[in-house]
Amino acid sequence: MIEIFYLILLLLSVILNVFFVVSLKKSFNQIDKLEDWIINYKNLVEDAYNKLKEVDNRGIFEKDDDVGFVFLDLKQIIFSLNKKIITDEKDQS
């Protein structure tokens, strides 16, 4: 009787472990996708900022009160993303 109980307990343990491993693998895949999305978003923002700087090669728009806030906001977004990504890379190593 005890052997059957242990066998059932062992079987349940194996089933639960397989379930947890599959769940963990799916979670890691989702994390990888989100990391790629964040890096792509950062690159997209940097490209947009660089194109704006290229268009405004004399700095007229950047110094303008009405349009200059766009440049400032883009700089702040890029700075925040870089800071977060660099912090996360340090945590992983």
C-alpha positions as CSV (number, residue, x, y, z in Angstrom):
1,M,0.0,0.0,0.0
2,I,2.8,2.4,0.9
3,E,4.6,1.6,-2.3
4,I,1.6,2.6,-4.4
5,F,1.3,5.9,-2.4
6,Y,5.0,6.7,-3.1
7,L,4.6,5.7,-6.8
8,I,1.6,8.1,-7.1
9,L,3.5,10.8,-5.3
10,L,6.5,10.3,-7.6
11,L,4.4,10.4,-10.7
12,L,2.7,13.6,-9.6
13,S,6.1,15.1,-8.9
14,V,7.4,14.3,-12.4
15,I,4.3,15.7,-14.0
16,L,4.6,18.9,-12.0
17,N,8.3,19.2,-12.8
18,V,7.6,18.8,-16.5
19,F,4.9,21.4,-16.3
20,F,7.2,23.9,-14.5
21,V,10.0,23.3,-17.0
22,V,7.7,24.0,-19.9
23,S,6.3,27.1,-18.3
24,L,9.8,28.4,-17.5
25,K,10.9,27.8,-21.1
26,K,7.9,29.8,-22.4
27,S,8.6,32.6,-19.9
28,F,12.2,32.8,-21.0
29,N,11.1,33.0,-24.7
30,Q,8.7,35.8,-23.8
31,I,11.4,37.7,-22.0
32,D,13.8,37.3,-25.0
33,K,11.1,38.7,-27.3
34,L,10.4,41.7,-25.0
35,E,14.2,42.4,-24.8
36,D,14.5,42.4,-28.5
37,W,11.4,44.7,-28.8
38,I,13.0,47.2,-26.3
39,I,16.3,47.2,-28.2
40,N,14.5,47.7,-31.5
41,Y,12.4,50.5,-30.0
42,K,15.6,52.2,-28.7
43,N,17.2,51.9,-32.1
44,L,14.1,53.3,-33.8
45,V,14.1,56.3,-31.5
46,E,17.8,56.9,-32.0
47,D,17.4,56.7,-35.8
48,A,14.5,59.2,-35.6
49,Y,16.6,61.6,-33.5
50,N,19.6,61.3,-35.9
51,K,17.3,62.0,-38.9
52,L,16.0,65.1,-37.1
53,K,19.5,66.2,-36.3
54,E,20.4,65.7,-40.0
55,V,17.4,67.8,-41.1
56,D,18.3,70.4,-38.6
57,N,22.0,70.6,-39.4
58,R,22.3,74.3,-38.4
59,G,20.5,73.8,-35.1
60,I,17.7,76.2,-35.8
61,F,14.9,73.9,-34.8
62,E,16.6,72.6,-31.8
63,K,17.0,76.0,-30.3
64,D,13.5,77.1,-31.2
65,D,11.1,77.2,-28.2
66,D,8.2,75.7,-30.1
67,V,10.1,72.8,-31.8
68,G,13.1,72.4,-29.5
69,F,11.1,70.4,-26.9
70,V,10.9,67.5,-29.5
71,F,14.6,67.3,-29.6
72,L,14.8,67.5,-25.8
73,D,12.2,64.8,-25.4
74,L,13.9,62.5,-27.9
75,K,17.2,63.0,-26.1
76,Q,15.6,62.2,-22.7
77,I,13.9,59.0,-24.1
78,I,17.2,57.8,-25.6
79,F,19.1,58.6,-22.4
80,S,16.5,56.7,-20.3
81,L,16.5,53.7,-22.6
82,N,20.3,53.5,-22.7
83,K,20.5,53.8,-19.0
84,K,18.0,51.0,-18.5
85,I,19.5,48.7,-21.1
86,I,23.0,49.3,-19.7
87,T,21.8,48.6,-16.1
88,D,20.1,45.4,-17.3
89,E,23.3,44.2,-19.1
90,K,25.4,44.8,-15.9
91,D,22.9,42.8,-13.9
92,Q,23.1,39.9,-16.2
93,S,26.9,39.7,-16.0
